[in-house]
Amino acid sequence: QDAPDKMKEHALDWKFPFPYLYDESQEVAKAYQAACTPDYNLFDGEDLCVYRGQLDDSRPKNTAPVDGKDLRAALDALLNGETITQKQKPSTGCNIKWKQQDNPLKKLFQTAFRIQN
């Protein structure tokens, strides 16, 4: 269900009012130091990250409402010119499945020590 073609379909069906990125190379995720999905980042007018945290306290196995209160509080503070709290709970979700990247040092190490994959 989270395959790129299905996510594009989902974004169109739900009329997302924002751009949707498929990060095939995972370069964007690495640049933002993403840890899981979803991972929320909020940027100010200077493109500085002012919030990186959870949507709210809801989890798949608890009864907390899905209300977006943590991200909403950060958005409201930003829009009202107020200070955004530094007490930000990290996002929780599915770990990112990182692709195996060619690493020249790994290849050198494997060659030097004749290690097979």
C-alpha distances in whole Angstrom, upper triangle without the diagonal:
4,6,9,9,6,7,11,10,9,12,14,14,15,17,17,21,20,19,16,16,14,16,16,20,19,22,21,20,23,25,24,24,21,20,17,14,15,18,21,23,26,29,32,34,35,32,32,30,31,28,26,24,22,21,23,24,21,19,17,20,23,24,25,24,21,23,23,27,27,25,27,30,30,29,32,34,33,34,37,39,39,38,34,35,34,33,30,27,25,21,19,16,14,16,15,15,18,19,22,25,28,31,34,36,34,35,38,38,37,40,43,42,41,37,35,31
4,6,8,6,6,9,10,9,11,14,14,15,17,16,19,18,17,13,13,11,13,13,16,15,19,18,16,19,21,20,20,17,17,14,11,12,15,18,20,23,25,29,31,32,28,29,26,28,25,23,22,20,19,22,23,20,19,17,21,23,25,24,23,20,22,21,25,25,23,25,28,27,27,30,32,31,32,35,36,36,35,32,32,32,31,27,25,22,18,17,14,12,14,12,13,15,16,20,22,25,28,31,33,31,32,36,36,35,37,40,40,39,35,33,29
4,6,5,6,9,10,10,12,14,15,16,18,17,20,19,17,13,12,10,12,11,15,14,18,17,16,19,22,21,21,18,19,16,14,15,18,20,22,25,27,30,32,33,29,30,28,30,27,25,24,23,23,25,26,24,22,21,24,27,28,28,27,24,26,25,28,28,26,28,31,30,29,33,34,33,34,37,38,38,38,34,35,34,33,30,28,25,21,20,17,14,16,14,13,15,15,18,20,23,26,30,32,30,31,34,35,33,36,39,38,37,34,32,28
4,5,5,6,9,10,10,12,14,15,16,15,18,16,14,10,9,7,9,9,13,13,16,16,15,18,20,20,21,18,19,17,14,15,18,19,21,24,25,28,30,31,27,28,26,29,27,24,24,23,23,26,28,26,24,23,27,29,30,30,28,25,26,25,28,28,25,27,31,29,28,31,33,32,32,36,37,37,37,33,34,34,34,30,28,25,22,21,18,16,17,15,14,16,15,19,20,23,26,29,31,30,31,34,35,34,36,39,39,38,35,33,29
4,5,5,6,9,10,11,12,14,15,15,18,17,15,12,12,10,13,12,16,17,20,19,19,22,24,24,25,22,23,20,17,18,21,22,24,26,28,31,32,33,30,31,29,31,29,27,27,26,25,28,30,28,26,25,28,31,32,31,30,26,28,27,30,30,28,29,33,32,30,33,35,34,34,38,39,39,39,36,37,37,36,33,31,28,25,24,21,19,21,18,18,19,19,22,23,26,29,32,35,33,34,37,38,37,39,42,42,41,38,36,32
4,5,5,6,9,10,10,12,14,14,17,17,16,12,13,11,14,15,18,18,21,20,20,23,25,24,25,22,22,19,16,17,20,21,23,26,28,31,32,33,30,31,29,31,29,26,26,24,23,25,27,25,23,22,25,27,28,28,26,23,25,24,28,28,26,27,31,30,29,32,34,33,33,37,38,38,38,35,36,36,35,31,30,27,23,22,19,18,20,18,18,20,20,23,25,28,31,34,37,35,36,39,40,39,41,44,44,42,39,37,33
4,5,5,6,9,10,10,12,11,14,14,12,9,10,9,12,13,17,16,19,17,17,20,22,21,22,19,20,17,13,14,16,18,20,22,24,27,28,30,26,28,26,27,25,23,23,21,20,23,25,22,22,20,24,26,27,26,24,21,22,21,25,25,22,24,27,26,25,28,31,29,29,33,34,35,34,31,32,32,32,28,27,24,20,20,17,16,18,16,17,19,19,23,24,28,30,33,35,34,35,39,39,38,41,43,43,42,39,37,33
4,5,5,6,9,10,10,10,13,12,11,8,9,9,13,14,17,17,20,18,18,22,23,22,24,21,22,20,16,16,19,19,21,23,24,27,28,29,26,28,26,28,26,25,25,24,22,25,27,25,25,24,28,29,30,29,27,23,24,23,27,27,24,25,29,28,26,29,31,29,29,33,34,35,35,32,34,34,34,30,29,27,23,23,21,20,21,19,20,21,21,25,26,29,31,34,37,36,36,40,41,40,42,45,45,44,41,39,35
4,5,5,6,9,10,11,14,14,13,11,13,13,16,17,21,21,23,22,22,25,26,25,27,24,25,22,19,18,21,22,24,25,27,30,31,32,29,31,29,31,29,27,27,25,23,26,28,26,25,24,28,29,29,29,27,23,25,24,27,28,25,26,30,29,27,30,33,31,31,35,36,37,37,34,36,36,36,32,31,29,25,25,22,21,23,21,22,24,24,27,29,32,35,38,40,39,39,43,44,43,45,48,48,47,44,41,38
4,5,5,6,8,9,12,13,13,11,13,13,16,18,21,21,23,21,21,24,25,24,25,22,23,20,16,15,18,19,21,23,25,28,29,31,28,29,27,28,26,25,24,22,20,22,24,22,22,21,24,26,26,25,23,19,21,20,24,25,22,23,27,26,25,27,30,29,29,32,34,34,35,32,33,33,33,29,28,26,22,22,19,19,21,20,21,23,24,28,29,32,35,38,40,39,40,43,44,43,45,48,48,47,44,42,38
4,6,5,6,5,9,9,9,8,11,12,15,17,20,20,22,19,19,23,24,22,24,21,22,20,16,15,17,17,19,20,22,25,26,28,25,26,25,26,24,23,23,21,19,22,24,22,23,22,26,27,27,26,23,20,20,19,23,23,20,21,25,24,22,25,28,26,26,29,31,32,32,29,31,31,31,28,27,25,22,22,20,20,22,20,22,23,24,28,29,32,34,38,40,39,40,43,44,43,46,48,48,48,45,43,39
4,5,5,7,10,11,11,10,13,14,18,19,23,23,24,22,23,26,27,25,27,24,26,23,20,19,21,21,22,23,25,27,27,30,27,29,28,29,27,26,26,25,22,25,28,26,26,25,29,30,30,29,26,22,23,22,26,26,24,24,28,27,25,27,30,28,28,31,33,34,35,32,34,35,35,31,30,29,25,26,23,23,25,24,25,27,27,31,32,35,37,40,42,41,42,46,46,46,48,51,51,50,47,45,41
4,6,8,11,13,14,13,16,17,20,22,25,25,27,25,25,29,29,27,29,26,27,24,21,19,22,22,24,25,27,29,30,32,29,31,29,30,28,27,27,25,22,25,27,25,25,24,27,28,28,27,24,21,22,21,25,26,24,24,28,28,25,28,31,30,29,32,34,35,36,33,35,36,35,32,31,29,26,26,23,23,26,25,26,28,29,32,34,37,39,43,45,44,45,48,48,48,50,53,53,52,49,47,43
4,6,9,11,13,12,15,17,20,22,26,25,26,24,24,27,28,26,27,24,25,23,19,17,20,19,21,22,24,26,27,30,27,29,27,27,25,25,24,22,19,21,24,22,22,22,25,26,25,24,21,18,18,18,21,23,20,20,24,24,22,24,27,26,25,28,31,31,32,30,31,32,32,29,28,26,23,23,22,22,25,24,26,28,29,33,34,37,39,43,45,43,45,48,48,48,50,53,53,52,49,47,44
4,6,9,10,11,15,17,20,22,25,25,26,23,24,27,27,25,28,25,26,24,20,19,21,20,21,21,23,24,25,28,25,27,26,27,25,25,25,23,20,23,26,24,25,25,28,29,28,27,24,20,20,19,23,24,21,20,24,24,21,23,26,25,24,27,29,31,32,29,31,32,32,29,29,28,24,25,24,24,26,25,27,29,30,33,34,37,40,43,45,44,45,48,49,49,51,53,54,53,50,48,45
4,5,8,8,12,14,17,20,23,22,23,20,20,24,24,22,24,21,23,21,17,16,17,16,17,17,19,21,22,24,22,24,22,23,21,21,21,20,17,20,23,22,23,23,27,27,27,25,22,18,18,17,20,21,18,18,21,21,18,21,23,22,21,25,26,28,28,26,28,29,29,26,26,24,21,22,21,22,24,23,25,26,27,31,32,35,37,40,42,41,43,46,46,46,48,51,51,51,48,46,43
4,7,9,13,16,19,22,24,23,24,20,21,25,24,22,25,22,25,23,20,17,18,16,17,16,17,19,19,22,20,22,21,22,21,21,21,21,18,21,25,24,25,26,29,29,29,27,24,20,19,17,20,21,17,17,20,20,16,19,22,20,18,22,24,25,27,24,27,28,29,26,26,25,22,24,23,24,26,25,27,28,29,33,33,36,38,41,43,43,44,47,48,48,50,52,53,53,50,48,45
4,6,10,13,16,19,21,20,20,17,18,21,20,18,21,19,22,20,17,15,16,14,14,14,14,16,17,19,17,19,18,19,18,18,19,19,17,21,24,23,25,25,29,29,29,27,24,20,20,17,20,20,16,17,20,18,16,18,21,19,18,22,23,24,25,23,25,26,27,24,24,23,20,22,22,22,24,22,24,25,26,30,30,33,35,38,39,39,41,43,44,44,47,49,49,49,47,45,42
4,6,10,12,15,18,17,17,14,15,19,18,17,20,18,21,19,17,15,16,15,14,15,15,17,18,19,17,19,18,20,19,19,20,20,19,22,26,25,26,26,30,31,31,29,26,23,22,20,23,22,18,19,22,21,18,21,23,21,21,24,25,27,27,25,27,27,28,25,25,23,21,23,21,22,23,20,22,23,24,27,27,30,32,34,36,36,38,40,41,41,44,46,47,46,44,42,39
4,7,10,12,15,14,15,12,13,17,17,16,18,16,18,17,14,13,14,14,14,15,16,19,20,21,18,20,19,21,20,18,19,19,18,22,24,24,24,24,28,29,29,27,25,22,22,19,23,22,19,20,23,21,20,23,25,23,23,27,27,28,28,26,27,28,28,25,24,22,19,20,19,19,19,17,19,20,20,24,24,27,29,32,34,34,35,38,39,39,41,43,44,43,41,39,36
4,6,9,11,11,12,9,10,14,14,13,16,14,16,15,13,13,13,14,14,16,17,20,21,21,18,20,18,21,20,18,19,20,19,23,25,25,24,25,29,30,31,29,27,24,24,21,24,23,20,22,25,23,21,25,26,24,25,28,29,30,29,26,28,28,28,25,24,22,19,20,18,18,18,15,17,17,17,21,21,23,26,28,30,30,31,34,35,35,37,40,40,40,37,36,32
4,6,9,9,11,9,10,13,14,14,16,14,16,15,13,13,14,16,16,19,20,23,24,24,21,22,21,23,22,20,21,21,21,24,27,25,25,25,28,30,31,30,29,25,26,23,27,25,22,25,27,25,24,28,29,27,28,32,32,33,32,29,30,30,30,26,25,22,20,20,18,17,16,13,14,14,14,18,18,21,23,26,28,28,29,32,33,32,35,37,38,37,34,33,29
4,6,5,7,6,7,10,11,12,13,12,14,14,13,14,14,15,16,18,19,23,24,24,20,21,19,22,21,19,20,21,21,25,27,26,25,25,29,30,32,31,30,26,27,24,27,26,23,25,28,26,25,29,29,27,29,32,32,33,31,28,30,28,29,25,25,21,19,20,18,16,15,12,12,11,11,15,15,18,20,23,25,24,26,28,29,29,31,34,34,34,32,30,27
4,5,8,9,10,12,13,15,15,14,16,15,15,16,17,19,19,22,23,26,27,27,23,24,23,26,25,22,23,24,24,28,29,29,27,27,30,32,34,33,32,29,30,28,31,29,26,29,31,29,29,32,33,31,32,36,36,36,35,32,33,32,32,28,27,24,22,22,19,17,16,12,12,11,9,12,12,15,18,21,23,22,23,26,27,27,29,32,32,31,29,27,24
4,5,8,9,10,11,13,14,13,15,16,16,18,17,20,20,22,23,26,27,26,23,24,22,26,25,22,24,25,26,29,31,30,29,29,32,34,36,35,34,31,32,29,32,30,27,30,32,30,29,33,34,31,33,36,36,36,35,32,33,31,32,28,28,24,22,22,21,18,16,13,12,10,8,11,10,12,15,17,20,19,20,23,24,24,26,29,29,29,27,25,22
4,6,5,6,9,10,10,10,12,12,13,14,14,16,16,19,20,24,25,24,21,21,19,22,21,19,20,21,22,25,27,27,26,26,29,31,33,32,31,28,29,26,29,26,24,27,29,26,26,30,31,28,30,34,33,33,32,29,29,28,28,25,24,20,18,19,17,15,13,10,10,8,8,11,10,13,15,18,20,20,21,24,25,25,27,29,30,30,27,26,23
4,6,5,6,9,10,10,13,14,15,16,15,17,16,19,19,22,23,22,18,19,18,21,21,18,20,22,23,27,29,29,28,29,32,33,35,33,33,30,30,27,29,27,24,27,29,26,26,30,30,27,29,33,32,32,30,28,29,27,28,25,24,21,20,21,20,18,16,13,13,11,11,13,11,14,15,18,19,20,21,24,25,25,27,29,30,30,28,27,25
4,5,5,6,8,9,12,13,13,14,12,13,12,15,15,18,20,19,15,16,14,18,17,15,17,19,20,24,26,26,26,27,30,31,33,31,30,27,27,24,26,24,21,24,26,23,22,26,26,24,26,29,28,29,27,24,25,24,25,22,22,19,17,19,18,17,16,12,14,12,13,16,15,18,18,21,23,23,25,27,28,29,31,33,33,34,31,31,28
4,6,5,6,5,8,9,10,11,10,12,11,15,15,19,21,20,16,16,14,17,16,13,15,16,18,21,23,23,22,24,27,28,30,28,28,24,25,22,24,22,19,23,24,21,22,26,26,24,26,29,28,28,26,23,24,22,23,19,19,16,14,15,15,14,12,9,11,10,12,14,14,17,18,21,22,22,24,27,27,28,30,32,32,33,30,30,26
4,5,5,6,9,11,13,14,12,14,13,17,17,20,22,21,17,17,15,18,17,15,16,18,20,24,25,26,25,26,29,30,32,30,30,27,28,25,27,24,22,25,26,23,24,28,27,25,28,31,30,29,27,24,25,23,23,20,20,16,16,17,17,16,13,10,12,9,11,13,12,15,15,19,19,19,22,24,24,25,28,29,30,30,28,28,25
4,5,8,11,14,15,16,13,14,12,15,14,18,19,17,14,14,12,16,16,14,16,19,21,24,26,27,26,28,31,32,34,31,31,28,28,25,26,23,21,24,25,22,22,26,25,23,25,28,27,27,25,23,23,21,23,20,20,17,17,19,19,18,16,14,15,13,15,17,15,18,18,20,21,22,24,26,26,28,30,31,32,33,31,31,28
4,5,9,11,12,13,10,10,9,11,12,15,17,16,12,12,10,13,12,10,12,15,17,20,22,23,23,25,28,28,30,28,28,25,25,21,22,19,17,21,21,18,19,23,22,20,23,25,24,24,22,19,20,18,19,16,17,14,13,16,16,16,15,13,15,14,16,18,18,21,21,23,24,24,27,29,29,30,33,34,35,35,33,33,30
4,6,9,12,12,10,11,10,14,15,18,21,19,16,14,12,15,13,10,12,15,17,20,22,23,22,24,26,27,29,27,27,25,25,22,23,20,18,22,23,20,21,24,24,22,25,28,26,26,23,20,20,18,19,16,15,12,12,14,15,15,12,11,13,12,15,17,16,19,19,22,22,22,25,27,27,28,31,32,32,33,30,30,28
4,6,8,9,6,9,9,13,15,18,21,21,17,16,13,15,13,10,11,12,15,18,19,20,19,20,23,24,26,24,24,22,22,19,21,18,16,20,21,19,20,23,23,22,24,27,26,26,24,20,20,18,18,15,14,11,10,11,11,11,9,8,11,11,14,16,17,20,20,24,24,24,26,29,28,29,32,33,33,34,31,31,28
4,7,9,7,10,12,15,18,21,24,24,20,19,16,17,15,11,11,12,14,17,17,18,17,18,20,22,24,22,23,21,22,19,21,18,17,21,22,20,21,25,25,24,27,29,29,27,25,22,21,19,18,15,13,9,8,9,9,9,6,6,10,10,14,16,17,21,21,24,24,23,26,29,28,28,32,33,32,33,30,30,26
4,6,6,10,12,16,19,22,25,25,22,21,17,19,16,12,11,11,13,15,16,15,14,15,18,19,21,20,20,18,20,17,19,17,16,20,21,20,21,24,25,24,26,29,29,28,26,22,22,20,19,16,13,10,7,6,5,5,4,5,9,11,14,17,19,22,23,27,27,26,28,31,30,30,34,35,34,35,32,31,27
3,5,9,12,15,18,22,25,25,21,21,18,19,16,13,11,10,11,14,15,14,13,13,17,18,20,19,19,16,17,15,18,16,15,18,20,19,20,23,24,23,25,28,28,28,26,23,22,21,20,17,14,11,8,7,5,5,7,7,10,12,15,19,20,24,25,29,29,28,31,33,33,33,36,38,37,37,34,33,29
4,6,10,13,16,20,23,23,20,19,16,17,14,11,10,8,9,12,13,13,12,13,17,17,19,17,17,14,15,12,15,14,12,15,18,16,17,20,21,21,23,25,26,25,24,20,20,20,19,15,13,11,7,7,6,8,9,10,13,15,18,21,23,26,27,31,32,31,33,36,35,35,39,40,40,40,37,36,32
4,7,10,13,17,20,20,17,16,13,14,11,7,7,7,9,12,14,14,14,16,19,19,21,19,18,15,16,13,15,13,11,15,16,14,15,19,19,18,21,23,24,23,21,18,18,17,16,12,11,8,6,8,8,10,10,10,14,15,18,21,22,26,26,30,30,30,32,35,34,35,38,39,39,40,36,36,32
4,7,10,14,17,18,15,14,10,11,8,6,6,6,7,11,13,14,15,17,20,20,21,18,18,15,14,11,13,10,8,11,13,11,11,15,16,15,17,20,20,19,18,14,15,15,14,11,11,9,7,10,11,13,14,14,18,18,21,25,25,29,29,32,33,33,35,37,37,38,41,42,42,43,40,39,36
4,7,10,13,14,11,10,7,8,6,5,7,9,10,13,16,18,19,21,24,24,25,22,21,18,17,13,14,12,9,12,13,10,11,14,14,13,15,18,18,17,16,13,14,13,14,11,12,11,10,13,15,16,16,16,19,20,22,25,25,29,29,32,32,32,35,37,37,38,41,42,42,43,40,40,37
4,7,10,11,9,8,6,6,5,6,9,11,11,14,18,19,21,23,26,26,26,23,21,19,17,13,14,11,8,10,11,8,8,11,11,9,11,14,14,14,13,11,13,13,14,12,14,13,13,16,18,20,20,20,23,23,26,29,29,32,32,35,35,36,38,40,40,41,44,45,46,47,44,44,40
4,7,8,5,5,4,6,7,9,12,15,15,18,21,23,25,27,30,29,30,26,25,22,21,17,17,15,12,13,14,10,9,13,12,9,11,14,13,14,13,11,14,14,16,14,17,16,16,20,21,23,23,22,25,25,27,30,29,32,32,35,35,36,38,40,40,42,44,45,46,47,45,45,42
4,5,5,6,7,6,9,12,15,17,17,20,24,26,27,30,33,32,32,28,27,24,22,19,19,16,13,14,14,11,10,12,11,7,9,12,10,12,11,11,14,15,18,16,19,19,19,23,25,27,27,26,29,28,31,33,32,35,35,38,38,39,42,43,43,45,47,48,49,50,48,48,45
4,5,7,10,10,13,16,19,21,21,24,27,29,31,33,36,35,35,32,30,27,25,22,22,20,17,17,17,14,12,14,13,9,10,13,11,14,14,14,17,18,21,20,23,23,23,26,28,30,30,28,31,31,33,35,34,36,37,39,40,41,43,44,45,47,49,50,51,52,50,50,47
4,5,9,10,13,16,19,22,22,25,29,30,32,35,38,37,37,34,32,30,28,24,24,22,19,20,19,16,15,17,15,12,13,16,13,15,15,15,18,18,21,20,23,23,23,27,28,30,29,28,31,30,32,34,32,35,34,36,37,39,41,42,43,45,47,47,49,50,48,48,45
4,6,9,11,13,17,19,20,23,26,28,29,32,35,34,35,32,30,27,26,22,22,20,17,18,19,15,14,17,16,12,14,17,15,17,16,15,18,17,20,19,21,20,20,24,25,27,26,24,27,26,28,30,29,31,31,33,34,35,38,39,40,41,43,44,46,47,45,45,42
4,6,9,11,15,18,19,22,25,27,28,31,33,33,33,30,29,27,25,21,21,18,16,18,17,13,14,16,15,12,14,16,14,15,13,12,15,14,17,16,18,18,19,22,24,26,25,24,27,26,28,30,29,31,31,33,33,35,37,38,39,41,43,44,45,46,44,44,41
4,6,7,11,14,15,18,21,23,24,27,30,29,30,27,26,23,22,18,18,15,13,15,15,11,12,15,14,11,14,16,15,15,13,11,13,12,14,12,15,14,15,18,20,22,21,21,24,23,26,28,27,30,30,32,33,33,36,37,38,39,42,42,43,44,42,42,39
4,7,10,13,14,17,19,22,24,27,29,28,28,25,24,22,20,17,16,13,11,13,12,8,10,12,10,8,12,14,12,11,9,7,9,9,12,10,13,13,15,18,21,23,23,23,26,26,28,31,30,33,33,36,36,36,39,41,40,42,45,45,46,47,45,45,42
4,6,9,11,13,16,18,20,23,25,24,25,21,21,19,17,13,13,10,8,11,10,7,9,12,11,10,13,15,14,13,11,7,8,8,10,7,10,10,11,15,17,20,20,20,24,24,27,29,29,33,32,35,35,35,38,40,40,41,44,45,45,46,44,43,41
4,7,10,12,14,16,17,20,23,22,23,20,20,18,17,13,14,10,9,12,12,9,11,15,14,13,16,18,18,16,14,11,11,10,10,7,8,7,8,12,14,16,16,16,20,20,23,26,26,30,29,32,32,32,35,37,37,38,41,42,42,43,40,40,37
4,7,9,11,13,14,17,19,18,20,17,17,15,14,11,11,8,7,11,11,10,12,15,15,15,18,19,19,18,16,12,11,10,9,5,5,4,5,9,11,14,15,16,20,21,24,27,27,31,31,34,34,33,37,38,38,39,42,43,43,44,41,40,37
4,5,7,9,10,14,16,15,16,13,13,11,11,8,9,7,7,10,11,11,13,15,16,16,19,20,21,19,18,14,13,13,11,7,6,5,4,7,10,13,14,16,19,21,24,27,29,32,32,36,36,35,38,40,39,40,43,44,44,45,42,41,38
4,7,8,10,13,16,15,15,12,11,8,8,5,7,5,5,8,10,10,11,14,15,16,17,19,20,19,18,15,14,15,13,10,9,9,7,9,11,14,16,18,21,23,26,29,31,34,35,38,39,38,41,43,42,43,46,47,47,47,44,43,40
4,6,9,12,14,12,12,8,8,7,7,5,5,5,7,9,10,11,13,14,16,17,19,20,22,20,19,15,14,15,13,10,9,10,9,10,12,16,18,20,23,25,29,32,33,37,37,41,41,40,43,45,44,45,48,49,49,49,46,45,42
4,7,10,11,9,9,6,8,8,9,8,8,8,11,12,13,14,17,18,19,21,22,23,25,23,21,18,16,17,14,11,9,10,10,10,12,16,18,20,24,26,30,32,34,38,38,42,42,40,43,46,44,45,48,49,48,49,46,45,42
4,7,8,6,7,5,6,5,8,9,10,11,12,14,15,17,18,20,21,23,24,26,27,25,24,21,19,20,17,15,12,13,11,10,11,14,17,20,23,26,29,32,34,38,38,42,42,41,43,46,45,45,48,50,49,49,45,45,41
4,5,5,8,7,9,8,12,12,13,14,15,17,19,20,21,23,24,26,27,29,30,28,27,23,22,22,19,16,13,13,10,8,9,12,15,18,20,23,27,29,32,36,36,40,40,38,41,44,42,42,46,47,46,46,43,42,38
4,6,8,9,10,10,14,14,17,17,18,20,22,23,24,26,28,29,30,32,33,32,31,27,26,25,23,20,17,16,13,10,9,11,15,18,20,23,26,29,32,35,37,40,40,38,41,44,42,42,46,47,46,46,42,41,37
4,7,9,11,12,16,17,18,19,20,22,24,25,26,28,30,31,32,34,35,33,32,29,27,27,24,21,18,18,15,13,12,14,17,20,22,26,29,32,34,38,39,43,42,40,43,46,44,44,47,49,47,47,43,42,39
4,6,9,10,13,15,16,17,19,20,21,23,25,26,27,29,31,32,33,31,30,27,25,25,22,20,16,17,15,13,14,16,19,22,25,28,31,34,37,40,41,45,44,43,45,48,46,46,50,51,50,50,46,45,42
4,6,9,12,14,15,16,19,19,20,23,24,25,26,29,30,31,33,30,30,26,25,26,22,21,18,19,17,16,16,19,22,25,28,31,34,37,39,43,44,48,47,46,49,51,50,50,53,54,53,53,50,49,45
4,7,9,11,11,13,15,16,17,19,20,21,23,25,26,27,29,27,26,23,21,22,19,17,15,16,15,14,15,19,22,24,27,30,33,36,38,42,43,47,46,45,48,50,49,49,53,54,53,53,50,49,45
4,6,8,9,12,14,14,15,18,19,19,21,23,24,25,27,26,25,22,21,23,20,18,16,17,16,15,16,19,22,25,28,31,34,37,39,43,43,47,47,46,49,51,50,50,54,55,54,54,51,50,46
4,6,8,11,11,12,14,16,16,17,20,21,22,24,26,24,24,21,20,22,19,17,15,16,14,14,14,17,20,22,25,28,31,34,36,40,41,44,45,44,46,49,48,48,51,53,52,52,49,48,44
4,5,9,9,9,11,13,13,14,17,18,19,20,22,21,21,18,18,20,18,16,15,16,15,15,16,20,22,24,27,30,33,36,38,41,42,46,46,45,48,50,50,50,53,55,54,54,51,50,46
4,6,6,6,8,10,10,12,14,15,16,18,20,19,19,15,15,17,16,13,13,14,12,13,15,18,20,22,25,27,30,34,35,39,39,43,43,42,45,47,47,47,50,52,51,52,49,48,44
4,6,5,6,9,10,10,12,14,15,16,18,16,16,13,13,15,13,12,12,14,13,15,17,21,23,24,28,30,33,36,37,41,41,45,45,44,47,49,48,49,52,54,53,54,51,50,47
4,5,5,6,9,10,11,13,14,16,17,15,14,11,10,12,10,8,8,11,11,13,16,19,21,22,26,27,31,34,35,38,38,42,42,41,44,46,45,46,50,51,50,51,48,48,44
4,5,5,6,9,10,11,12,14,15,14,14,10,11,12,12,9,10,11,11,13,15,19,20,21,25,26,29,32,33,36,37,40,40,40,43,45,44,45,48,49,49,50,47,47,43
4,5,5,6,8,10,10,12,14,13,14,11,12,15,14,12,13,15,14,17,19,22,24,24,28,29,32,36,36,40,40,44,44,44,46,48,48,49,52,53,53,54,51,50,47
4,5,5,6,9,10,10,12,10,11,8,9,12,12,11,13,15,15,18,20,24,25,26,30,31,34,37,38,41,41,45,45,45,47,49,49,50,53,54,54,55,52,52,48
4,5,5,6,9,10,11,9,9,6,8,10,11,9,12,14,14,17,20,23,24,25,28,29,32,35,35,38,39,42,42,42,45,46,46,47,50,51,51,52,50,49,46
4,5,5,6,9,10,10,11,9,11,14,14,13,15,16,16,19,21,24,25,25,29,30,32,36,36,39,39,42,43,43,46,48,47,49,51,53,53,54,51,50,47
4,5,5,6,9,8,10,9,11,15,15,15,17,19,19,22,24,27,28,29,33,33,36,39,40,43,43,46,46,47,49,51,51,52,55,56,56,57,54,54,51
4,6,5,6,5,6,6,9,12,13,13,16,18,19,23,25,28,29,29,33,34,37,40,40,43,43,45,46,46,49,50,50,52,54,55,55,57,54,54,51
4,5,5,6,7,7,10,13,15,14,17,19,19,23,25,28,28,28,32,32,35,38,37,40,40,43,44,44,47,48,48,50,52,53,54,55,52,52,49
4,6,8,10,10,14,17,18,18,20,22,22,25,27,30,31,31,34,35,37,40,40,43,43,46,46,47,49,51,51,53,55,56,57,58,55,55,52
4,5,9,10,13,17,18,18,21,23,24,27,29,32,33,33,37,37,40,43,43,46,46,49,49,50,52,54,54,55,58,59,59,61,58,58,55
4,7,9,12,15,18,18,21,23,24,28,30,33,33,33,37,37,40,42,42,45,44,47,47,48,51,52,52,54,56,57,58,59,57,57,54
4,6,9,12,15,15,19,21,22,26,29,32,32,33,36,36,39,42,42,45,44,47,47,48,50,52,52,53,56,57,57,58,56,56,53
4,6,9,12,13,16,19,20,24,27,30,30,31,34,34,37,40,40,42,42,44,44,45,48,49,49,51,53,54,54,56,53,53,51
4,6,9,9,13,15,17,20,23,26,27,27,31,31,34,37,37,40,39,42,42,42,45,47,46,48,51,51,51,53,50,50,48
4,5,7,11,13,16,19,22,25,26,27,30,31,34,36,37,40,39,42,41,42,45,46,45,47,50,50,50,52,49,50,47
4,6,9,11,14,18,21,24,24,25,28,29,32,34,34,37,36,39,38,39,42,43,42,44,47,47,47,49,46,47,44
4,7,10,13,16,19,22,22,24,28,28,32,34,34,38,37,40,39,39,42,44,42,44,47,47,47,49,46,46,43
4,6,9,12,16,19,19,20,24,25,28,31,31,35,34,37,37,36,40,41,40,42,45,45,45,46,43,44,41
4,7,9,13,16,16,18,22,23,27,29,30,33,33,36,36,35,38,40,39,40,43,44,43,45,42,42,39
4,6,10,13,13,15,18,19,23,25,26,30,29,33,32,32,35,37,36,37,40,41,40,41,38,38,35
4,7,10,11,12,16,17,21,24,25,29,29,32,32,31,34,37,36,36,40,41,40,41,38,37,34
4,7,8,11,14,17,20,23,25,28,29,32,32,31,34,36,35,35,39,40,39,40,36,36,32
4,6,9,12,15,18,21,23,27,28,32,32,30,33,35,34,34,38,39,38,38,35,34,30
4,6,9,12,15,18,20,24,25,29,29,27,30,33,32,31,35,36,35,35,32,31,27
4,6,9,12,15,17,21,22,26,26,24,26,29,28,28,31,33,32,32,29,28,24
4,6,9,12,14,18,19,23,23,22,24,27,26,26,29,31,31,31,27,26,23
4,6,9,12,16,17,21,22,20,22,25,24,24,27,29,28,28,24,23,19
4,6,9,12,14,17,18,16,19,22,21,21,24,26,26,25,22,21,18
4,6,10,12,15,17,15,16,20,20,19,22,24,24,24,21,19,16
4,7,9,12,14,11,13,16,16,15,18,21,20,20,17,16,12
4,6,10,11,10,11,14,15,15,17,19,20,20,17,16,13
4,6,9,8,8,11,13,12,14,16,18,17,15,15,12
4,5,5,6,9,10,11,12,14,16,16,14,15,13
4,5,5,6,9,10,10,12,14,15,14,15,14
4,5,5,6,8,10,10,12,13,13,14,14
4,5,5,6,8,10,10,11,10,11,11
4,5,5,6,8,10,10,9,10,10
4,5,5,6,9,9,10,12,13
4,5,5,6,8,8,11,12
4,6,5,5,5,7,8
4,5,5,7,9,11
4,6,8,11,14
4,6,9,12
4,6,10
4,7
4
